């Protein structure tokens, strides 16, 4: 029993650190922490020797499940500060939920390498989109076009489900491009992240039911120990990120966001190509 605990201790410590950092990033950038959690869990599962064909799926699914409690607390903190636009949540909600549900149900058709490439490529695209003012100006005219909002929300829900993120990596730059202030985009994104994480996580449970080689105590593509450790600490530290977000200026926040996405995106693509 003691030997088994010692064997898993580095794994548990890694999860704890991941959870603490994820919570701060969730509050800071409105991204649900998934941009940190997914690659961190993949690395941990690789070290422990679990099936490489499913560990990416488990990392993504578990990340989505963690986003639910983290996002709830982060959104509540942003709402207290008046940074959540309820008009946007009502407009986007049904469509982002639908896209996320489809993504969760269909994730099993993607290989681990495909999910890594999707994760990495989208991270790079989002980072680039954050620093291209010309593209932002082109999208601002679509802010009040109902179909543009529906399509954006549906695509964000679907892609976010495949990436294991709370949608902030996609919804924040989109909302900014639609003319919303950065802090409002971050706060509203945190609320939208909860709305997409719930149906997506349920989809991962269904699509991963009976998966072979997943880490112990997994429910479909969601690993319960990882959910408890990361989710617990991330929920505790999310308000710290929120407080930090409201102390930084919007320009600095966007730079931090873009740099972070570039680093993580390149790492994921290289992992998919070279193993």
ZIUR-V848228 format. One record per residue. N is the residue number from 1. BURIAL is + if it has 16 or more other ideal C-beta (glycine too) atoms within 10 Angstrom, else -. Layout:
{{N;BURIAL} {N;BURIAL}}
This chain:
{{1;-} {2;-} {3;-} {4;-} {5;-} {6;-} {7;-} {8;-} {9;-} {10;-} {11;+} {12;-} {13;-} {14;+} {15;+} {16;-} {17;-} {18;+} {19;+} {20;+} {21;+} {22;+} {23;+} {24;+} {25;+} {26;+} {27;+} {28;+} {29;+} {30;+} {31;+} {32;+} {33;+} {34;+} {35;+} {36;+} {37;+} {38;+} {39;+} {40;+} {41;+} {42;+} {43;+} {44;+} {45;+} {46;-} {47;-} {48;-} {49;-} {50;+} {51;-} {52;-} {53;-} {54;+} {55;+} {56;+} {57;+} {58;+} {59;+} {60;+} {61;+} {62;+} {63;+} {64;+} {65;+} {66;+} {67;+} {68;+} {69;+} {70;+} {71;+} {72;+} {73;+} {74;+} {75;+} {76;+} {77;+} {78;+} {79;-} {80;-} {81;-} {82;-} {83;+} {84;+} {85;+} {86;-} {87;-} {88;+} {89;+} {90;-} {91;-} {92;+} {93;+} {94;-} {95;+} {96;+} {97;+} {98;+} {99;+} {100;+} {101;+} {102;+} {103;+} {104;+} {105;+} {106;-} {107;+} {108;+} {109;-} {110;+} {111;-} {112;+} {113;-} {114;-} {115;+} {116;+} {117;+} {118;+} {119;+} {120;+} {121;-} {122;+} {123;+} {124;+} {125;+} {126;+} {127;+} {128;-} {129;+} {130;+} {131;-} {132;-} {133;-} {134;-} {135;-} {136;+} {137;-} {138;-} {139;+} {140;-} {141;-} {142;+} {143;-} {144;-} {145;-} {146;-} {147;-} {148;-} {149;+} {150;+} {151;-} {152;+} {153;+} {154;+} {155;-} {156;+} {157;+} {158;+} {159;+} {160;+} {161;+} {162;+} {163;+} {164;+} {165;+} {166;+} {167;+} {168;+} {169;+} {170;+} {171;+} {172;+} {173;+} {174;+} {175;+} {176;+} {177;+} {178;+} {179;-} {180;+} {181;-} {182;+} {183;+} {184;+} {185;+} {186;+} {187;+} {188;+} {189;+} {190;+} {191;+} {192;+} {193;+} {194;+} {195;+} {196;+} {197;+} {198;+} {199;+} {200;+} {201;+} {202;+} {203;+} {204;+} {205;+} {206;-} {207;+} {208;+} {209;-} {210;-} {211;+} {212;-} {213;-} {214;+} {215;+} {216;-} {217;-} {218;+} {219;+} {220;+} {221;+} {222;+} {223;+} {224;-} {225;+} {226;+} {227;+} {228;-} {229;+} {230;+} {231;+} {232;+} {233;+} {234;+} {235;+} {236;-} {237;+} {238;+} {239;+} {240;+} {241;+} {242;+} {243;-} {244;-} {245;+} {246;+} {247;-} {248;-} {249;-} {250;-} {251;-} {252;-} {253;+} {254;+} {255;-} {256;-} {257;+} {258;+} {259;-} {260;+} {261;+} {262;+} {263;-} {264;+} {265;+} {266;-} {267;+} {268;+} {269;+} {270;-} {271;+} {272;+} {273;-} {274;-} {275;-}}
